[in-house]
Amino acid sequence: MFVLGIDLGSRACHAVLADGEGRIAERSFLPAAADLHATARRALESFGLRRDEIQYVAATGFGRGQVRFRDLAITEITCHARAARALLPDASCVLDIGARNARAIRTCADGRTLGFRVGDRCAAGGGRLLERAARALDLPLDEIGPVSLRAQDPVAVSSVCAVLAESEIVRHVTDGRAVEDILMGLHLSVASRAAALVRQLGADGDVALTGGVARNAGMVAALERKLGLPVRTSPDSEYAGAIGAALLALKRLRILDHDPRVRLS
Amino acid sequence: MTALKRLMADWYRDLSEGEGPVVYLPVGGNVAELPRACGFRVFFPEVNALQCALRKVAGEFILRAEEQGYSPDVCGYVKSDMGLAASGGSGPFGTIPKPDILLCTTSGCSTTLKWFEALAGIHEAPLFVLDVPSVRDGAADPHALRYVVRQVEELASVLEKIGRRKPSRDRLAETLERSRQAEDLWMEILDSARAKPSPFDAFFEAVFFMAPITVLRGTPECVEYYRAAREEVRGRVAEPERRRIVVDGPPPWPHFRAFRDLFKRWGARCVASTYVRVGGDWDEGFRHDPSRPFESMAEFAARCYTNRSLPARRAILEREIRRFDADALVIHSVRSCRPYSVGQACLRVRDVPTLFLESDLADPRHFNEGEMRTRVDAFFEVAR
């Protein structure tokens, strides 16, 4: 038997198929298209299974309401909290940096949320800013992290707006600043916004980094510098939303098996 | 609701078609009874800006004000009103009359003073500033009250000259007595939310029910409205509730329904809120008093919610959470409103789950439903 967790974000769709023990059987990654439901459908098809071959589907992320074949919709906050405790059990605080914004969540040992803080609406606190920077500097997205780690003298990126930050990058380029210094400056700028969220929750131990930005080693270094705390990642960090949804789907299924009168929400 | 719509329509009609001098007043801590007793028609730019936001026309007026150079960070009400003035003063409710005098109390909101100065310039009308010291944590200081009373006395003679009618003691006493009666009834309605389940939503409903006590306080219509409203609420059968919340801050008027539905789908009932008491301090026992006319008006001006310190406001929230047996606090922060929002993030109450949201009361551009839904849903998922 299988459950499906699907995380339909503003830039990407991550999905995982889990077995009855909560083990991840398969993963799927697709860029998000304007038609969110069609993207979710394609994610389902990528596993080569029909909808009726999956016992339970939980959707999360910005587009969760558009996954029409779901049984359950859960916010990304609850899902990342649950997954982070499964992936990185020692971290009591989760930082999820997605494309649009960042969220810090304090969790208890079983993955339930104790409290959370969400960054404001501007993309200056999210991965989208890094994407724009990569494009402006003509680098593949996967390279900006490693390149930033070579920085000797990071520039100061003061802007609070993703669009204006891009024009700041252009100014630094025309001033002849090294690419690695510009990139680390940018990572530190995003990290300082995210770190403020973590501090508001009073975190004092390991911080689990989830979301697509977790692949970026430059961001991990920038966050550790801004937070003064160890920042942990897992190879599955970017699937955390989908994994959390799958684990919560399994939990819901067990409740339903035990008591079929429990209503779906 | 129909009675309420009729009352508001009558208020607007009297303003555009009626006779007699006109005074502009702020909502928080005003002394409306005095000009009313002198035969003035009473207009509230804030209430009008709110109505424009609710009717979804504030956005256009705000853009108009920004074309004149107002910054995106200036109060949404102010810009809505400035945009309205720049459009010839004609809004969805007819033409707003020019003021014969503007009377600004400083306890409700510091921005209002600048707003009223701008309006006084536009309309070339005199501005009377009633300076009210901050009461911070406790009861108003007697010296501060004497200082306000002296200004109210001065105001009485100014109004007499402009209105050409002497404020008789009897008329003022009668007006204050009506205010007191309406305040008693209003508090009785708000108190009904102590029942479980509550028959009344002290925010999503009460923000409409509060209109008469704001714009018609001191009139017989206002007393009559609350008497009927109390009977209506008494006769209700309460719907089931899953959560009891206390709300701090005003609602996002241009997206009121969307905002309300975010909570409704979780079965959340608001049992107490601070916005419905932003005009006056009735729940702490204040009532207008015909036997102390000037003193009670001065006290009312001093004790308004935004004239309190942050610790005092937190104490009010803690008290309401206990008194109404609420299980969560929701803080709605308004981007462009400094007096209400600065420091609001510090109002979180220990051991009470608190949800902090931000948008605006008039500017529709600051509301992002998707973001807000995620926060509200995550909050209630945690509490489930």
Interface residues (C-beta under 8 A of the other chain):
Chain A: F62 I74 T75 E76 I77 T78 N101 R112 T113 L114 G115 F116 V118 D120 R121
Chain B: E358 N368 G370 E371 T374 R375 D377 A378 E381 V382
